[in-house]
Amino acid sequence: MYNSPFHSIDISSNSFLVTGGAGFIGSNIVEYLLKYNAKKVVVLDNLSTGFEENIKPFLSLSNFTFINGDICNSDDCHKACAGVDFVFHEAALGSVPRSIKNPIATHNVNATGFLNMLIAARDANVKRVVYASSSSVYGDSKTLPKVENNIGKQLSPYAVSKMTNELYGEIFAKTYNMEIIGLRYFNIFGPRQNPQGEYAAAIPLFINALLNNQSPVINGDGEQTRDFTFVSNAVQANIKAMFASTINTKGEVFNIAVGERVSLNQLITVLKKIIGTDIQQTHNAERTGDVRDSLADISKATTAFNYIPEVKIEEGLGLTLSWFSEKYGARTVEKELINKEKK
Ligand SMILES: NC(=O)c1ccc[n+]([C@@H]2O[C@H](COP(=O)([O-])OP(=O)(O)OC[C@H]3O[C@@H](n4cnc5c(N)ncnc54)[C@H](O)[C@@H]3O)[C@@H](O)[C@H]2O)c1
């Protein structure tokens, strides 16, 4: 998937930790680092929502280490950070509904686990931490496009946990003189995103339904809009933010998106066109805690570290669909995937 590098330095002398590296976005970052011959890539993941299968091709590589551990455990975090130059922090419990159902679990992993990781990174003298924040921090702000310094009130425990990351990120950067950068992802999609379970994201759910000849189910009228972003753009942002030399690293946050928005109804129309089906969608009630519209202003990331989203939505959906079809085959996604969503 990565035909030309997003970095210009030689990374063969650098060691990296990717927390949540067995998950969707994390495993795509791992794949990139290994493709470009990183000296060492360590993954810390407890496989709660990630899959060992996502890192299976890397397990036999001598420069890859998998630690089956928990960011809620300070010892695991210290062990994972030992000898590491750079940390990509992706481990978290995603999903707004999950956080509404179990706010303590979300807080423990996303807030306390994040704090554990910052302390471990500080103690290991890591050079830079780039972590995953979320567009959910914009909350009830109606302003479009979303600009980094203009946020509203958060609408869910998940959003609060990500806001907490940003507050701690800035405080740690300033108090302990660390380099910390937050990336506010806007609806990332692509290969290895889990299509299963109560808390699955919209695009893999829709793809799974359509490939299985079932009606995709939309929460609400489908006119809500999102700035859907293909995962290679998120990988690009992580790599460029990690190596940018002129960037403000004192807890700055950056929108990571495409800068275009589509409604869920439009999204399904595109998917149906690519698949060649005319199955109609059905609608459920709107979900509590969801924002109505989302669109990012990405100019801050473009200016700071030359972030330029290369893959737009239609191409990204095509790549995602071929990955899902190739991996699971039509009509078999549901049967072959183990539902990891136990809570
Ligand atoms: N996918 C999106 O659209 C999106 C949008 C905004 C923010 N984010 C953030 O990006 C990051 C990656 O999300 P993703 O979509 O790849 O989700 P994911 O669930 O696929 O990946 C998260 C990974 O973290 C691991 N993990 C969870 N709890 C852990 C713990 N206590 N200790 C160690 N590992 C743990 C999981 O097993 C999983 O592999 C998360 O921080 C998420 O909140 C994602």
The ligand as an ORCA input file, in Angstrom:
! r2SCAN-3c Opt
* xyz 0 1
  N     -10.709      4.545     13.615
  C     -11.095      5.815     13.716
  O     -11.862      6.321     12.907
  C     -10.589      6.677     14.836
  C     -11.063      8.000     14.926
  C     -10.591      8.811     15.953
  C      -9.658      8.328     16.845
  N      -9.231      7.025     16.749
  C      -8.241      6.554     17.720
  O      -7.194      5.915     17.004
  C      -6.629      4.881     17.800
  C      -6.611      3.568     17.031
  O      -7.956      3.223     16.732
  P      -8.345      1.988     15.812
  O      -9.476      2.435     14.976
  O      -7.145      1.427     15.176
  O      -8.940      0.995     16.902
  P      -8.596     -0.540     17.203
  O      -9.581     -0.963     18.243
  O      -8.524     -1.326     15.958
  O      -7.146     -0.436     17.835
  C      -6.908     -0.169     19.178
  C      -5.905     -1.195     19.672
  O      -5.600     -0.909     21.050
  C      -5.554     -2.137     21.748
  N      -5.855     -1.887     23.148
  C      -7.045     -1.516     23.697
  N      -6.939     -1.429     25.025
  C      -5.654     -1.706     25.328
  C      -4.934     -1.791     26.541
  N      -5.532     -1.558     27.725
  N      -3.629     -2.115     26.499
  C      -3.009     -2.381     25.312
  N      -3.654     -2.334     24.132
  C      -4.955     -1.997     24.135
  C      -6.605     -3.008     21.079
  O      -6.429     -4.398     21.325
  C      -6.422     -2.631     19.626
  O      -5.474     -3.462     19.003
  C      -7.445      4.847     19.086
  O      -6.795      5.670     20.045
  C      -8.750      5.506     18.681
  O      -9.424      6.095     19.781
  C      -9.670      6.192     15.769
*
